[in-house]
Amino acid sequence: MSIVFSFRIGQAALTAALLLLSSCRRQTVPLPVIPPPTPPLSRPVIGYGVIRSTYTRVSAEPGEPGLSLGYLRQGSIVEVLERRSVARNERAESWVFVLPSAEAGGLGWIEETVISIYTNRSQAETAAGGLSR
């Protein structure tokens, strides 16, 4: 009888050990999710603009009395880098700081009323193609 009893205790101990080992699983620690850079905080440009008026003056400072840096033609595509609101004659005007293409000149400010702003360059190119020059 003691042999049967020890066999049952041994069998129970073995079963318990197997259950214990099978319940121990290797836990995987999830890797942190790092999102890709997304606009607007990580993007160097706000968007891409298309000039709507025939000729638009590019100024050194936002507001009319600034030094003129040149002109952009209708359909020109620019990178919009910054927006600024300027109070003039008791009303607010919105100006955008742009980077025109290399052939059009350097950085400057234009009034936001003469530009349409798009989220990517291909949208701006499509819009520019629809304007008559």
Beta strands, then each sheet from edge to edge (+ up, - down):
strand 1: 47-51
strand 2: 55-59
strand 3: 68-73
strand 4: 77-88
strand 5: 91-99
strand 6: 108-111
strand 7: 115-118
sheet 1: 6+ 5- 4+ 1- 7+
sheet 2: 2+ 3-
end
